[in-house]
Amino acid sequence: MYKFKLRYQANILRFGIAPKNFCLAIALSHIVLLTLQSTVIAEVNIKQQSSWKNIIKRILAPQEPKDVENPNSRGSRVNKEPLDKGRGRLGGSRGDTICLITPGKNEKIWHLNPTFIWKGNLAAVGIRRSKDKLALWRHSVPEKKDFQITSYKGLPLQFGESYDWLFFTSVNSLAPSRRISFTVMDSLERISITDEIAVLEKKLNNQKVSEEIIALHKAEYFSQKKLWGDVLIEMYSVKNPSQELRTNLNRITQRICGKSSR
């Protein structure tokens, strides 16, 4: 950087800039240097600051109590993890036990085309607006596997709307056997987040990083906003996860589905 500065100032003198403009030229050279330094620092931060280990720590960390002065007061959230947000087993007397991973019950998410992740045998899943009776999208699960990831392929969900995630135990069923509600973030909340995600994705795409690295940094961003449903969507949506990510996903799945949903 220092050599660049010397070359820049030498060129100013070489091309005959008048002394009265010399201070302005020097100031401009400093602006150029600061811009270059900021770009380098930003690139280093993108490459080095995030890791699955840090995100897992946030996911599994207990939340701060609502009443800081009296953490033992009724309604405090001591010893509760972000994973407690409406996730876990729904249970049931008919043996159709389903374990929700994301989105959780009554959870607010940013994604307009979310990924639905659960454990348990279902024939189909669907989505409808909570105030409607008819499903706006339905997807048959091709194979009855214990673990399922299904991406929503309908029209983008609407800002600020509440939706029901519908569970069908039979392909021919018209009525869902179960449902849980979730909400899409409203437009005012989305503005800054959408802009910041776009800037982040552009930087990462310019560096030609892998799909997993992009998901890592988006998950890091959502974890800082405490949007845990969106964090999990990013993590579980990686098509060819590394061994580190697979290990952490297994750890999260076990933590969520090893207990009842709240």
FENURFEN-V389910 format. One record per backbone hydrogen bond with DSSP energy under -0.5 kcal/mol. CO is the residue of the C=O (numbers start at 1). NH is the residue of the N-H. E is the energy in kcal/mol with one decimal. If there is no record, write none. Layout:
BEGIN
co:CO nh:NH e:E
co:CO nh:NH e:E
END
This chain:
BEGIN
co:1 nh:5 e:-2.0
co:2 nh:6 e:-2.1
co:3 nh:7 e:-2.5
co:4 nh:8 e:-2.5
co:5 nh:9 e:-2.5
co:6 nh:10 e:-2.4
co:7 nh:11 e:-2.1
co:8 nh:12 e:-1.4
co:9 nh:13 e:-1.8
co:10 nh:14 e:-2.6
co:11 nh:15 e:-2.1
co:12 nh:17 e:-1.7
co:13 nh:16 e:-1.4
co:18 nh:21 e:-1.7
co:19 nh:22 e:-1.4
co:19 nh:23 e:-0.6
co:21 nh:25 e:-2.3
co:22 nh:26 e:-2.5
co:23 nh:27 e:-2.4
co:24 nh:28 e:-2.4
co:25 nh:29 e:-2.1
co:26 nh:30 e:-1.9
co:27 nh:31 e:-1.9
co:28 nh:32 e:-2.3
co:29 nh:33 e:-2.2
co:30 nh:34 e:-2.6
co:31 nh:35 e:-2.3
co:32 nh:36 e:-2.2
co:33 nh:37 e:-2.6
co:34 nh:38 e:-2.5
co:35 nh:39 e:-2.1
co:36 nh:40 e:-2.2
co:37 nh:41 e:-2.6
co:38 nh:42 e:-2.6
co:39 nh:43 e:-2.2
co:40 nh:44 e:-2.2
co:41 nh:45 e:-2.5
co:42 nh:46 e:-2.2
co:43 nh:47 e:-1.7
co:44 nh:48 e:-2.2
co:45 nh:49 e:-2.3
co:51 nh:55 e:-1.8
co:52 nh:56 e:-2.7
co:53 nh:57 e:-1.8
co:54 nh:58 e:-1.6
co:55 nh:59 e:-2.5
co:56 nh:60 e:-2.5
co:57 nh:61 e:-0.7
co:58 nh:61 e:-0.5
co:59 nh:82 e:-0.8
co:59 nh:83 e:-0.8
co:61 nh:82 e:-0.6
co:66 nh:68 e:-1.0
co:68 nh:71 e:-0.6
co:70 nh:73 e:-2.2
co:73 nh:76 e:-1.7
co:77 nh:80 e:-1.6
co:80 nh:63 e:-2.7
co:81 nh:84 e:-2.0
co:82 nh:85 e:-1.5
co:84 nh:86 e:-2.4
co:86 nh:105 e:-1.8
co:87 nh:262 e:-0.7
co:88 nh:100 e:-2.8
co:89 nh:261 e:-2.5
co:92 nh:95 e:-0.7
co:95 nh:97 e:-0.8
co:98 nh:90 e:-3.4
co:98 nh:100 e:-0.6
co:99 nh:119 e:-2.2
co:100 nh:88 e:-2.2
co:102 nh:117 e:-2.7
co:104 nh:107 e:-1.7
co:107 nh:183 e:-2.9
co:109 nh:185 e:-2.8
co:112 nh:157 e:-2.3
co:114 nh:152 e:-2.7
co:115 nh:117 e:-0.5
co:116 nh:150 e:-2.7
co:117 nh:101 e:-1.9
co:117 nh:102 e:-1.6
co:118 nh:148 e:-2.9
co:119 nh:99 e:-2.9
co:120 nh:122 e:-0.5
co:123 nh:141 e:-2.3
co:124 nh:168 e:-2.7
co:125 nh:139 e:-3.4
co:126 nh:166 e:-3.0
co:127 nh:136 e:-2.5
co:127 nh:137 e:-1.4
co:128 nh:164 e:-3.3
co:129 nh:132 e:-2.2
co:137 nh:127 e:-2.6
co:139 nh:125 e:-2.5
co:140 nh:142 e:-0.6
co:143 nh:145 e:-1.8
co:146 nh:120 e:-2.8
co:148 nh:118 e:-2.0
co:150 nh:116 e:-3.4
co:158 nh:161 e:-1.7
co:161 nh:184 e:-2.6
co:162 nh:130 e:-2.3
co:163 nh:182 e:-2.4
co:164 nh:128 e:-1.6
co:164 nh:166 e:-0.7
co:165 nh:180 e:-1.7
co:166 nh:126 e:-1.7
co:167 nh:177 e:-2.5
co:167 nh:178 e:-1.2
co:168 nh:123 e:-2.4
co:168 nh:124 e:-1.8
co:170 nh:173 e:-1.1
co:178 nh:167 e:-2.6
co:180 nh:165 e:-3.5
co:181 nh:106 e:-3.8
co:181 nh:107 e:-0.6
co:182 nh:163 e:-3.2
co:183 nh:109 e:-2.6
co:184 nh:160 e:-0.7
co:185 nh:160 e:-0.8
co:186 nh:190 e:-1.7
co:187 nh:191 e:-1.3
co:189 nh:193 e:-0.7
co:190 nh:194 e:-3.3
co:191 nh:195 e:-2.1
co:192 nh:196 e:-2.5
co:193 nh:197 e:-2.5
co:194 nh:198 e:-2.0
co:195 nh:199 e:-2.0
co:196 nh:200 e:-2.3
co:197 nh:201 e:-2.8
co:198 nh:202 e:-2.1
co:199 nh:203 e:-2.2
co:200 nh:204 e:-2.3
co:201 nh:205 e:-2.7
co:202 nh:206 e:-2.1
co:203 nh:207 e:-1.1
co:204 nh:209 e:-1.5
co:205 nh:208 e:-1.1
co:210 nh:214 e:-1.9
co:211 nh:215 e:-2.4
co:212 nh:216 e:-2.6
co:213 nh:217 e:-2.2
co:214 nh:218 e:-2.2
co:215 nh:219 e:-2.7
co:216 nh:220 e:-2.3
co:217 nh:221 e:-2.1
co:218 nh:222 e:-2.6
co:219 nh:223 e:-2.3
co:220 nh:224 e:-1.7
co:221 nh:225 e:-1.2
co:222 nh:227 e:-2.7
co:223 nh:226 e:-0.9
co:226 nh:228 e:-1.1
co:227 nh:231 e:-1.9
co:228 nh:232 e:-2.3
co:229 nh:233 e:-1.9
co:230 nh:234 e:-2.1
co:231 nh:235 e:-2.2
co:232 nh:236 e:-2.7
co:233 nh:237 e:-1.2
co:235 nh:238 e:-0.9
co:238 nh:241 e:-0.5
co:242 nh:246 e:-2.7
co:243 nh:247 e:-2.4
co:244 nh:248 e:-2.0
co:245 nh:249 e:-2.7
co:246 nh:250 e:-2.4
co:247 nh:251 e:-1.8
co:248 nh:252 e:-2.3
co:249 nh:253 e:-2.8
co:250 nh:254 e:-2.3
co:251 nh:255 e:-2.1
co:252 nh:256 e:-2.7
co:253 nh:257 e:-2.8
co:254 nh:258 e:-0.9
co:256 nh:259 e:-1.1
co:259 nh:89 e:-1.7
END
